[in-house]
Amino acid sequence: RLTALAGLRADLDRDAGIIVSPRVNLRWKPAQWTTLRLTTGSGFRTVNLFTEDHAALTGARTVVVAEALRPERSWNVNATLTQVVNIGNSAATLDADAFYTYFMNKIVPDYDTDPNLIIYQNLKGHGIVRGISLKWSQNFAIPLRCEAGATFMQVYNVDAQGVRTEQVHAPWFSSVFSAGYEFKKFHTRVDWNGKVTGPMRLPSFPGRPSHSEWFSLQHVQLTTQLSGQWKLVYGVKNILNYTQDS
């Protein structure tokens, strides 16, 4: 019922030297359809600034790299509960996650010091990412498949003086969902999927709100099986016609 897996990784980084990252994974299966996983460990990553942060190159701000960027380090713990539930003639899978990550040397773009600049440097303090996520997925006896998930999250940084700052572009709530139904008589499948994003802090800029509003992007797609190996795919993107004000 209990499985344990432990690992130790050592990396030789050109700039940071030897970095050791331990990890422990536990899986407990108290019943046939119930699984609990616990994972904890350390990690690091060297940041490829301009391939990962496209905002640095697509805006009007000047990019300033204030120092030689050191690799980010982190400690994290994650707990996951997976439960399969029989509902009528179909089964649903429920997942619940709780996660916590502590960052050191976090590389955070500074949009606030100067509205004309993006300043990159290692955080002189620490960063926190913590939250919970829930997911439900089910294939019904009829040709219908549904999935929905939601994440509630806090992302903030604490500087060397202990001042806590909410990180930009990190919504406290986000959700994804999808549903698909197959019309077998017409050899056609209809898929509807989308996401909902809650308010998030925005880079400071004169005359603009400090936080975004709720918004949703939703899409519909139809797939028709033609003769042989051919399929016809057609649909509508952004059916709610959401666009940013600025």
C-alpha positions in Angstrom: 0.0 0.0 0.0 2.9 2.3 0.6 5.6 3.1 -2.0 8.6 5.3 -1.5 11.1 6.7 -4.0 14.1 8.8 -3.1 16.5 10.4 -5.5 19.5 12.7 -5.4 20.7 14.7 -8.4 24.0 16.6 -8.7 24.5 19.2 -11.5 27.7 21.0 -12.5 26.6 24.4 -13.7 29.1 26.6 -15.6 28.4 29.6 -13.4 27.0 28.3 -10.1 29.2 25.3 -9.6 27.9 22.0 -8.1 24.2 22.1 -7.1 22.7 19.1 -5.2 19.0 18.5 -5.4 17.3 15.8 -3.3 13.8 14.5 -3.8 11.4 12.1 -1.9 8.1 10.7 -3.3 5.6 8.8 -1.3 2.5 7.0 -2.6 -0.1 5.5 -0.2 -3.0 3.5 -1.6 -5.5 2.8 1.2 -8.2 1.5 -1.1 -8.5 0.4 -4.7 -9.8 3.7 -6.0 -8.0 6.0 -3.6 -4.4 7.3 -4.0 -2.5 9.8 -1.9 0.8 11.2 -3.1 3.3 13.3 -1.3 6.3 14.9 -3.0 9.0 17.1 -1.6 12.5 18.2 -2.7 14.7 20.8 -4.0 15.4 22.1 -7.5 17.2 24.7 -9.5 16.9 26.3 -13.0 19.0 28.6 -15.0 16.8 31.1 -16.7 17.0 31.7 -20.5 15.6 35.2 -20.1 14.6 36.2 -23.6 13.3 32.9 -24.7 11.1 32.5 -21.6 9.9 36.0 -21.0 8.7 37.2 -24.4 7.2 40.4 -22.8 10.8 41.7 -22.6 10.9 41.9 -26.4 7.4 42.6 -27.5 6.8 45.9 -25.6 8.0 49.4 -25.7 10.1 49.2 -22.5 13.8 49.1 -22.4 15.3 45.9 -20.9 17.9 46.3 -18.2 19.7 43.4 -16.7 21.1 44.9 -13.5 23.5 42.1 -12.5 24.8 38.7 -13.5 21.8 36.5 -12.9 22.3 33.5 -10.6 20.3 30.3 -11.0 17.0 30.1 -9.1 16.7 27.7 -6.3 13.6 26.3 -4.7 12.2 23.9 -2.1 8.7 22.6 -2.6 6.1 20.2 -1.2 3.1 18.9 -3.0 0.2 16.6 -1.8 -2.2 15.0 -4.2 -5.4 13.0 -3.5 -6.9 11.0 -6.4 -10.3 9.4 -6.0 -12.4 7.5 -8.5 -16.1 7.6 -7.9 -18.7 5.5 -9.7 -21.7 7.6 -10.8 -24.4 5.4 -12.5 -22.8 3.6 -15.4 -19.8 5.9 -15.6 -16.8 6.7 -13.4 -15.5 10.2 -12.4 -12.0 11.0 -11.3 -11.5 13.7 -8.7 -8.1 15.2 -8.0 -7.2 17.6 -5.2 -3.7 19.2 -4.9 -2.1 21.4 -2.3 1.3 22.9 -3.1 3.9 25.2 -1.6 7.2 26.4 -3.1 9.9 28.6 -1.5 12.1 30.3 -4.0 15.6 31.7 -3.5 17.4 33.9 -6.0 14.1 34.3 -7.8 14.4 36.3 -11.0 11.5 38.8 -11.0 11.0 41.4 -13.7 10.6 44.9 -12.1 8.0 46.9 -13.9 7.4 49.4 -11.1 10.6 51.4 -10.7 10.3 53.0 -14.1 7.4 52.7 -16.5 9.8 52.8 -19.4 12.0 50.0 -18.1 11.9 46.2 -17.3 14.7 45.6 -14.7 15.8 42.0 -14.2 17.8 40.9 -11.1 17.8 38.2 -8.5 15.4 38.8 -5.7 17.1 39.9 -2.5 14.8 37.9 -0.3 12.5 35.0 -1.1 9.4 34.2 -3.2 6.4 32.1 -2.2 3.9 30.2 -4.4 1.2 28.3 -2.5 -2.3 27.2 -3.2 -4.8 24.4 -4.0 -6.2 23.0 -7.2 -9.2 20.8 -7.8 -10.0 18.8 -11.0 -13.0 16.7 -12.1 -13.2 14.5 -15.2 -15.8 12.1 -16.4 -16.7 10.0 -19.4 -20.4 9.3 -19.4 -22.2 6.3 -20.7 -23.5 8.4 -23.5 -20.8 9.8 -25.8 -20.1 12.8 -23.6 -16.9 13.7 -21.9 -16.5 16.6 -19.4 -13.6 18.1 -17.5 -13.3 21.0 -15.1 -10.5 22.3 -12.9 -9.8 25.3 -10.7 -6.7 26.7 -9.0 -6.6 29.1 -6.0 -3.2 30.5 -5.6 -1.0 33.1 -3.8 2.2 34.3 -5.4 4.2 37.0 -3.7 7.8 38.1 -3.0 9.4 39.2 0.2 12.4 41.5 -0.1 15.4 41.8 2.2 13.6 44.3 4.4 10.6 42.0 4.8 8.2 43.9 2.6 5.7 41.7 0.9 4.7 42.4 -2.7 2.1 40.6 -4.9 3.7 39.3 -8.1 2.4 40.7 -11.4 0.6 38.5 -13.9 -0.3 35.9 -11.2 -4.1 35.6 -10.8 -5.4 34.3 -7.5 -8.0 32.2 -9.4 -7.8 30.4 -12.7 -10.0 27.7 -14.2 -10.1 25.5 -17.3 -13.0 23.4 -18.6 -14.0 21.3 -21.6 -16.9 19.2 -22.8 -17.1 17.0 -25.9 -20.1 15.2 -27.4 -20.0 12.9 -30.4 -22.9 12.7 -32.9 -22.2 9.2 -34.2 -24.9 9.3 -36.9 -23.2 12.4 -38.5 -19.6 11.2 -37.7 -19.1 14.6 -36.0 -17.7 15.5 -32.6 -18.3 18.9 -30.9 -15.8 20.2 -28.4 -16.2 23.3 -26.2 -13.4 24.4 -24.0 -12.3 27.5 -22.3 -10.6 29.2 -19.3 -11.6 31.7 -16.7 -8.9 34.0 -15.2 -9.4 36.1 -12.1 -8.0 39.5 -11.2 -4.2 39.8 -11.2 -1.8 42.6 -10.4 -0.6 44.5 -13.5 2.7 46.4 -14.1 2.4 49.9 -12.9 1.6 52.5 -15.6 0.2 56.0 -15.3 -3.6 56.1 -15.8 -4.1 52.3 -15.7 -5.8 50.2 -13.0 -3.4 48.3 -10.7 -5.4 45.0 -11.3 -7.1 43.4 -14.2 -10.8 42.4 -14.4 -12.2 38.9 -14.6 -12.2 37.5 -18.1 -12.9 34.3 -20.0 -11.7 32.8 -23.3 -13.9 30.1 -24.9 -13.7 28.2 -28.1 -16.0 25.7 -30.0 -14.7 23.2 -32.5 -16.4 20.6 -34.7 -14.6 17.6 -36.2 -16.2 15.6 -39.0 -14.8 12.3 -40.1 -14.8 12.1 -43.8 -14.1 9.0 -45.9 -10.8 7.3 -45.4 -8.3 9.1 -43.3 -9.6 12.6 -43.9 -11.1 14.8 -41.2 -12.7 18.2 -41.5 -12.1 20.5 -38.5 -13.9 23.8 -38.2 -14.9 26.1 -35.3 -15.0 29.5 -33.7 -12.3 31.0 -31.5 -13.1 33.4 -28.7 -16.9 33.1 -29.0 -17.4 35.7 -26.2 -15.3 38.2 -28.2 -13.1 39.1 -25.3 -10.4 41.7 -25.9 -8.2 43.7 -23.5 -9.1 47.4 -23.0 -5.4 48.3 -23.1 
